Amino acid sequence: MYRTRTFAISSLTLLFSTLLFSQNISSTVLDSTTLQPVPYATIILNKNGVITNEEGKFSFLMTESIKETDSLFISCIGYESIGKPLNQFTGKAILLSPKAIELKEVIVSNKDYTPEEILELVEENIGKNYKNNFTKKRLFLRESYRNYIKKSNYTIKESTIPALNKQFLDSVLNSIPSNDTYYTEVLGDLYGNDDTDAQKLNLIKASELYDKRSRLDLENLEERFNDIIKKNVKTDSYFKVKSGLFGTKVDAEELFEQEVDSSEVESLNKELEKTTERKKFFANYKRSTLANLYTNLPIFKDTDYNVLWKSNRYDLTLETFTYIGDKPLYVIDFKPKRSEEFQGKLYIDANDFALVKMEFENVEPLRKFSLLGISLNEYLAKGSILFDKDDDGTYSLRYYEITKGNRVGFKRPVKIIEKNKNVKGRRKQNELHLKIDAAFNGRNKYEVVVFDTESISEAQFKAFSEKNDVLPQYMPNYDPEFWKGYTIMEPNMAIKEFTSQVENE
């Protein structure tokens, strides 16, 4: 078996070496005219599908069932589709040609609809165009988090603890990274009904990529801070933390670690219990993330992207026609008339009036407030949603991408006052009085690729039980071997080039 497989891979390598990388078929899809990457193109091989990333790259798992004569199909809105055997892909990249728009084909086969009439037909056909039953979906979720410190100024008004001085506080700020990046990826099966929160998740594999140096610096900083507190504060004290009108009481005992004698067996049991809770929390968080994305699809009435259901609140323009393969699509631009939050484009199949793609971007902050020196501005929510037709003739989600941005500001005085419980009269022992002016930026990106959607019965859904036995494997640097043997969405160059500084010191 080993020799047979080695020979098969070697033969395929000779025939279309530019498409092969290790155990994966890999390539880049480019626009034949501009030679620019074609993002979010659909790639189908043996009824299995993937999506190109924003750089036009994709990869397929190489299996024994794949033959050199198997056809690879590539389609993307606005381009001529390609379908030919693997051994005919011989270039360094795959070129897609823009498809000319032939209006006569659309107008002859369809009435000359207004955009409002088109959206009415989309709404009328949602029940038959999209799956509304229980399904099992094999999917891949990638989350990217980037946080930046824009401003971190402070002024010491008073400090009666010598160790809590400007030198120490400067070291605190220097220990906090000015920017921090975190990636996490999971592959799993999601069971449930898309328009409800009733979802179950079977995690198969997960990873997380970040620089542990920042975490280590913060842990060392916490140890230094605790050491200062222990040396300068009595255990029978308590703290009043004040910021303007607000105050919080903290007992000094809470700042000291309490050592508890325990046997080695008890320690192992506690660690096992902690790991079990972490696995449960991780699975719950990922399930919740996916459920939130699914229940907010534009085909559901309670969605934030409500243009299909409340089209009278938008200015609609039938911009043009385009194609996905040989299927003509209406392209409708939508902008809010008054208080709605999103604008964008809708791509609607002219034959069955199914929404196949939506591009959206907020026109005003989703949430914004400023009160007593604390401010929040959720200024960005931009993305795209792609549906594709399954073998049963109904549509299901194929790809969902959204980038969110927020800014947080804090400009307030802060007082930390130590008071002793057993001292009569003037109980104040020590005080640290600061004025803080800080601002932070965050940008999060969520990407979901659905490889396969299978209808299941409600009984099958109820019978499935989550195991919650997967934790993400930590990677200080991107490891191309981690997902070997699995089909995922290709990482972009930012992920591939990510390197933790702590690993190189």
Secondary structure as UniProt FT lines:
FT   HELIX           2..16
FT   HELIX           17..19
FT   STRAND          20..21
FT   TURN            22..23
FT   STRAND          24..31
FT   TURN            32..34
FT   TURN            39..40
FT   STRAND          42..45
FT   TURN            46..47
FT   STRAND          48..51
FT   TURN            54..55
FT   STRAND          57..61
FT   TURN            64..65
FT   TURN            68..69
FT   STRAND          71..75
FT   TURN            77..78
FT   STRAND          82..85
FT   HELIX           86..88
FT   STRAND          94..96
FT   HELIX           103..109
FT   HELIX           115..129
FT   STRAND          135..159
FT   TURN            162..163
FT   HELIX           166..175
FT   STRAND          179..192
FT   TURN            194..195
FT   STRAND          199..210
FT   HELIX           212..232
FT   TURN            235..236
FT   STRAND          237..243
FT   TURN            244..245
FT   STRAND          246..251
FT   HELIX           252..255
FT   HELIX           264..295
FT   TURN            298..299
FT   TURN            301..302
FT   HELIX           306..308
FT   HELIX           311..313
FT   STRAND          314..324
FT   TURN            325..326
FT   STRAND          327..336
FT   STRAND          342..349
FT   TURN            350..352
FT   STRAND          355..362
FT   STRAND          367..371
FT   TURN            372..373
FT   STRAND          374..389
FT   TURN            391..392
FT   STRAND          395..420
FT   TURN            421..422
FT   STRAND          428..455
FT   HELIX           458..463
FT   STRAND          473..475
FT   TURN            480..485
FT   HELIX           493..496
FT   HELIX           501..504
//
